[in-house]
Amino acid sequence: MATDKLPGDTSPLERLTPAEFRAEVVRKGWTFVAIGRRWDMSANWLQKVAGNAQRPRYWDDAIRGLPDRAKGE
């Protein structure tokens, strides 16, 4: 992975802690079961990912990018 910054790049967001990851899921109105159905993976696997503080950043990005079901999106 390249470490050079391009013009307009922003610093990466801080990695979510396991508690923050779970809180973001709930805040957006999702459950691991619903996400698993949407992404075609098991809720059990998603819970393991959530509990891993060293998970790849793309998981945090994916959770942050979920539509907000609590607002009906």
Secondary structure, 3 states (H helix, E strand, C coil): CCCCCCCCCCCCCCCCCHHHHHHHHHHCCCCHHHHHHHHCCCHHHHHHHHHCCCCCHHHHHHHHCCCCHHHCC
